[in-house]
């Protein structure tokens, strides 16, 4: 288990309070809600007809495999917050043929928990940690009509209220956010966001789509050579296995794959730097952020900002 970093932002040295958040090293959770996937839920709408047919014919074989390879986290949202995670990859969708209007999170299948009950837990946690700031990246939105978008956004505004940091804020630093009482940067990957000043546009996510640590590192280094985006961006340490590999390795899971590649990823991570330089990193997201020490390693990178300022 990663050590507790529930108030790591407020515990940072004062020299870092005026550093833009987009220049700091921030731990993130890839597919943050997959710890509560419902193995019996329908497949998400984007899955192919062929895969749906296979799932229907061989349900007792496909579902355990889907569950093993879709689960990327094993700690609750509150536990992830207390471990130090401050960026959450949240994939939102409506279940097919569901007349309730409830929204769920997805990763191939749907979660037990609804979106609003989960985000209510986040709001409650922030009430108890008023100097911590989170970045919530809502995306995918499968099966969601414009009417549902508007209803969902209204619910988000009511839930987080004055904690929501408007997109027009020029430069976000801890000092400026604390002074305004803002605790939530809400990224909303939909054109609907344009109409709402409280919503931020999609945050770029460097996703390697690779099965090995070497493949992920090569992809991230290639992107670093091109230069960092302006503002927030995410470097994903998460691995991806295609269906061919999963079929040939029935006893494996995303967890075993992640753990077997971790030491190589860890060594690369320890060499990285936050900051404004073209090859610097910002948000660093991964899988199984509870049992692996991602938070400790990413938060520690901010010490390099202190040393850089001291040299100046």
C-alpha positions as CSV (number, residue, x, y, z in Angstrom):
1,X,0.0,0.0,0.0
2,X,1.3,3.5,-0.9
3,X,1.8,5.7,2.2
4,X,-0.8,8.3,3.2
5,X,-0.5,11.6,1.3
6,X,-4.0,13.0,2.0
7,X,-2.8,16.6,2.5
8,X,0.3,16.6,0.4
9,X,-0.6,19.8,-1.5
10,X,-1.0,21.9,1.7
11,X,2.2,20.3,3.1
12,X,4.4,21.5,0.1
13,X,7.0,24.1,0.9
14,X,5.8,27.7,0.5
15,X,8.3,28.2,-2.4
16,X,6.0,25.9,-4.5
17,X,2.7,27.7,-3.7
18,X,3.2,30.1,-6.7
19,X,4.2,27.4,-9.2
20,X,1.5,26.8,-11.8
21,X,-0.3,23.5,-11.2
22,X,0.4,22.6,-14.8
23,X,4.2,22.8,-14.0
24,X,3.9,20.5,-11.0
25,X,4.1,16.7,-10.7
26,X,0.6,15.4,-9.9
27,X,-0.4,11.7,-9.4
28,X,-3.3,10.4,-11.4
29,X,-5.5,7.4,-11.6
30,X,-6.2,5.8,-15.0
31,X,-9.8,4.5,-15.3
32,X,-10.2,5.5,-11.7
33,X,-13.6,3.8,-11.1
34,X,-12.8,0.4,-12.4
35,X,-12.5,-1.0,-8.9
36,X,-16.3,-1.3,-8.7
37,X,-17.1,-2.8,-12.1
38,X,-20.3,-5.0,-12.3
39,X,-19.3,-8.3,-13.9
40,X,-23.0,-8.9,-14.8
41,X,-23.6,-5.5,-16.5
42,X,-24.1,-5.1,-20.2
43,X,-21.1,-4.5,-22.5
44,X,-20.6,-0.8,-23.4
45,X,-22.3,0.4,-26.6
46,X,-19.0,0.8,-28.5
47,X,-18.1,-2.9,-28.4
48,X,-18.3,-4.7,-31.7
49,X,-21.2,-7.0,-32.7
50,X,-18.8,-9.9,-33.0
51,X,-17.6,-9.4,-29.4
52,X,-21.2,-9.2,-28.2
53,X,-22.0,-12.5,-29.9
54,X,-19.0,-14.2,-28.3
55,X,-19.9,-12.8,-25.0
56,X,-23.4,-14.1,-25.3
57,X,-22.3,-17.6,-26.4
58,X,-19.4,-18.1,-24.0
59,X,-20.5,-15.8,-21.1
60,X,-19.0,-18.0,-18.4
61,X,-15.6,-17.7,-20.0
62,X,-15.7,-14.2,-21.4
63,X,-16.9,-12.4,-18.2
64,X,-14.1,-13.4,-15.9
65,X,-11.6,-12.5,-18.5
66,X,-13.3,-9.1,-19.1
67,X,-13.3,-8.4,-15.4
68,X,-9.6,-9.3,-15.0
69,X,-8.5,-7.2,-17.9
70,X,-10.8,-4.2,-17.3
71,X,-10.0,-3.7,-13.6
72,X,-7.3,-1.1,-13.4
73,X,-7.7,0.0,-9.7
74,X,-8.5,-1.8,-6.5
75,X,-9.0,1.1,-4.0
76,X,-12.1,3.2,-3.6
77,X,-12.3,6.9,-4.7
78,X,-11.9,8.1,-1.1
79,X,-8.9,5.8,-0.6
80,X,-7.3,7.0,-3.8
81,X,-7.8,10.6,-2.6
82,X,-6.2,9.9,0.8
83,X,-3.2,8.2,-1.0
84,X,-2.6,11.4,-2.9
85,X,-4.3,10.9,-6.2
86,X,-5.3,14.4,-7.6
87,X,-6.2,13.5,-11.2
88,X,-9.1,11.1,-11.9
89,X,-9.8,9.6,-15.4
90,X,-13.6,9.2,-15.3
91,X,-15.4,7.5,-18.2
92,X,-19.1,8.4,-18.0
93,X,-21.9,6.6,-19.8
94,X,-25.6,5.7,-19.6
95,X,-26.5,2.0,-19.6
96,X,-28.5,0.8,-22.6
97,X,-32.3,0.5,-22.0
98,X,-32.0,2.2,-18.6
99,X,-34.9,4.6,-18.1
100,X,-33.7,5.8,-14.6
101,X,-31.5,8.7,-16.0
102,X,-28.6,7.5,-13.7
103,X,-25.1,7.7,-15.2
104,X,-22.4,5.1,-14.5
105,X,-18.6,4.8,-15.1
106,X,-17.4,2.3,-17.7
107,X,-14.4,0.3,-18.9
108,X,-15.8,-2.4,-21.3
109,X,-18.6,-3.0,-18.7
110,X,-20.4,-0.6,-16.2
111,X,-19.8,0.1,-12.6
112,X,-22.0,-0.7,-9.6
113,X,-21.8,2.9,-8.3
114,X,-23.4,5.8,-10.1
115,X,-21.6,8.9,-11.1
116,X,-23.4,11.3,-8.7
117,X,-23.0,9.1,-5.6
118,X,-19.3,8.8,-6.4
119,X,-18.7,12.5,-7.0
120,X,-20.7,13.3,-3.8
121,X,-18.1,11.3,-1.9
122,X,-15.4,13.4,-3.6
123,X,-17.2,16.6,-2.6
124,X,-17.4,15.4,1.0
125,X,-13.8,14.5,1.1
126,X,-12.8,17.9,-0.2
127,X,-14.9,19.5,2.6
128,X,-12.5,17.8,5.1
129,X,-9.4,18.7,3.1
130,X,-9.9,22.3,2.1
131,X,-6.4,23.0,0.7
132,X,-6.4,20.0,-1.6
133,X,-7.2,20.4,-5.3
134,X,-8.5,17.7,-7.7
135,X,-8.7,17.5,-11.4
136,X,-11.7,15.5,-12.6
137,X,-11.5,14.4,-16.3
138,X,-15.0,13.3,-17.5
139,X,-15.0,11.7,-20.9
140,X,-16.5,9.1,-23.3
141,X,-20.2,9.9,-22.5
142,X,-21.6,6.9,-24.4
143,X,-25.3,7.0,-24.8
144,X,-25.7,10.5,-23.4
145,X,-28.0,12.9,-25.2
146,X,-27.7,16.6,-25.1
147,X,-30.6,16.8,-22.6
148,X,-28.8,14.4,-20.3
149,X,-25.5,16.4,-20.7
150,X,-27.3,19.5,-19.5
151,X,-28.9,17.7,-16.6
152,X,-25.6,16.2,-15.6
153,X,-23.7,19.5,-15.8
154,X,-26.4,21.2,-13.7
155,X,-26.0,18.4,-11.1
156,X,-22.2,18.9,-11.1
157,X,-22.6,22.7,-10.5
158,X,-25.0,22.1,-7.7
159,X,-22.7,19.4,-6.1
160,X,-19.4,21.3,-6.2
161,X,-20.8,24.8,-6.2
162,X,-18.1,27.4,-5.3
163,X,-15.4,24.7,-5.4
164,X,-15.5,24.7,-9.2
165,X,-12.6,26.7,-10.7
166,X,-13.8,28.5,-13.9
167,X,-11.9,28.0,-17.1
168,X,-11.2,31.7,-17.5
169,X,-8.8,31.6,-14.5
170,X,-5.4,32.7,-16.1
171,X,-2.8,30.8,-14.1
172,X,-3.7,28.3,-11.4
173,X,-1.4,28.1,-8.4
174,X,-2.0,26.7,-5.0
175,X,-1.9,30.2,-3.5
176,X,-4.5,31.6,-6.0
177,X,-6.8,28.6,-5.7
178,X,-6.7,28.7,-1.9
179,X,-7.5,32.4,-1.9
180,X,-10.5,31.8,-4.1
181,X,-11.7,28.7,-2.4
182,X,-11.5,26.6,-5.6
183,X,-10.8,22.9,-5.2
184,X,-12.1,21.3,-8.5
185,X,-10.8,21.6,-12.0
186,X,-13.5,19.9,-14.0
187,X,-12.5,18.8,-17.5
188,X,-15.4,17.8,-19.7
189,X,-14.6,16.1,-23.0
190,X,-17.6,17.3,-25.0
191,X,-18.6,20.2,-27.2
192,X,-21.2,20.9,-24.5
193,X,-18.5,22.2,-22.3
194,X,-18.1,25.3,-24.5
195,X,-21.4,26.8,-23.1
196,X,-20.2,26.5,-19.4
197,X,-17.5,28.6,-17.9
198,X,-17.1,26.2,-15.0
199,X,-16.0,23.4,-17.4
200,X,-12.5,23.0,-18.8
201,X,-11.8,21.4,-22.2
202,X,-10.4,17.9,-22.6
203,X,-6.9,17.4,-21.1
204,X,-4.4,15.7,-23.4
205,X,-3.6,12.1,-22.4
206,X,-0.5,10.5,-23.7
207,X,-1.7,6.9,-24.1
208,X,0.9,4.5,-25.5
209,X,-1.4,1.5,-26.2
210,X,1.6,-0.8,-25.5
211,X,1.8,-4.1,-23.5
212,X,5.4,-3.6,-22.2
213,X,7.1,-1.0,-20.0
214,X,9.7,-0.5,-22.8
215,X,6.9,0.2,-25.3
216,X,5.3,2.7,-23.0
217,X,8.6,4.5,-22.2
218,X,9.5,4.7,-25.9
219,X,6.2,6.3,-26.6
220,X,6.4,8.8,-23.8
221,X,10.0,9.7,-24.6
222,X,8.9,10.3,-28.2
223,X,6.2,12.7,-27.1
224,X,8.6,14.5,-24.7
225,X,10.9,15.1,-27.6
226,X,8.1,16.9,-29.5
227,X,7.6,19.2,-26.5
228,X,5.0,19.4,-23.8
229,X,1.5,20.8,-24.5
230,X,0.5,24.1,-22.9
231,X,-1.5,23.7,-19.6
232,X,-2.4,20.4,-18.1
233,X,-1.5,17.1,-19.7
234,X,-1.2,13.5,-18.7
235,X,1.5,11.0,-19.2
236,X,0.0,7.5,-18.9
237,X,2.1,4.7,-17.4
238,X,-0.8,2.3,-18.0
239,X,-0.2,-0.9,-20.1
240,X,-2.7,-2.2,-22.7
241,X,-3.1,-5.8,-23.9
242,X,-4.9,-6.7,-27.1
243,X,-7.4,-9.5,-27.3
244,X,-4.9,-11.8,-29.0
245,X,-2.6,-11.6,-26.0
246,X,-5.4,-12.0,-23.6
247,X,-6.6,-15.2,-25.4
248,X,-3.1,-16.6,-25.4
249,X,-2.6,-15.8,-21.6
250,X,-5.8,-16.9,-20.0
251,X,-4.4,-17.0,-16.4
252,X,-2.9,-13.5,-16.5
253,X,-4.7,-10.2,-15.7
254,X,-4.0,-6.5,-16.1
255,X,-2.8,-6.6,-12.5
256,X,-0.1,-9.3,-13.1
257,X,1.0,-7.5,-16.3
258,X,1.3,-4.2,-14.5
259,X,3.2,-5.6,-11.6
260,X,5.6,-7.5,-13.8
261,X,6.5,-4.3,-15.6
262,X,6.5,-2.0,-12.6
263,X,10.3,-1.9,-11.8
264,X,11.1,-0.7,-15.3
265,X,8.4,2.0,-15.2
266,X,9.5,3.0,-11.7
267,X,13.1,3.6,-12.8
268,X,12.0,5.8,-15.7
269,X,9.6,7.7,-13.5
270,X,12.3,8.5,-10.9
271,X,14.3,10.2,-13.7
272,X,11.5,12.6,-14.7
273,X,11.1,16.3,-13.9
274,X,8.2,18.6,-13.6
275,X,8.3,22.2,-14.7
276,X,7.9,24.4,-17.7
277,X,10.7,23.0,-19.8
278,X,9.7,21.3,-23.1
279,X,10.6,17.8,-21.9
280,X,9.0,18.2,-18.4
281,X,6.0,16.2,-17.2
282,X,2.8,17.3,-15.4
283,X,0.2,14.7,-14.4
284,X,1.4,11.1,-14.3
285,X,-1.3,8.5,-14.2
286,X,-1.1,4.8,-13.7
287,X,-3.0,1.6,-12.8
288,X,-3.2,0.0,-9.3
289,X,-2.2,3.2,-7.6
290,X,-2.9,1.7,-4.2
291,X,-0.5,-1.3,-4.0
292,X,2.1,0.4,-6.2
293,X,3.9,3.6,-4.9
294,X,3.0,5.8,-7.8
295,X,1.8,8.7,-5.5
296,X,5.0,8.8,-3.4
297,X,7.2,8.8,-6.5
298,X,5.3,11.5,-8.3
299,X,4.9,13.8,-5.3
300,X,8.6,13.5,-4.6
301,X,9.4,14.8,-8.1
302,X,8.3,18.2,-6.9
303,X,11.5,18.4,-4.8
304,X,13.3,18.9,-8.1
305,X,11.4,22.2,-8.6
306,X,12.9,23.4,-5.3
307,X,16.4,22.5,-6.3
308,X,15.9,24.2,-9.7
309,X,14.6,27.4,-8.0
310,X,17.5,27.3,-5.5
311,X,20.0,27.2,-8.5
312,X,18.4,30.3,-10.0
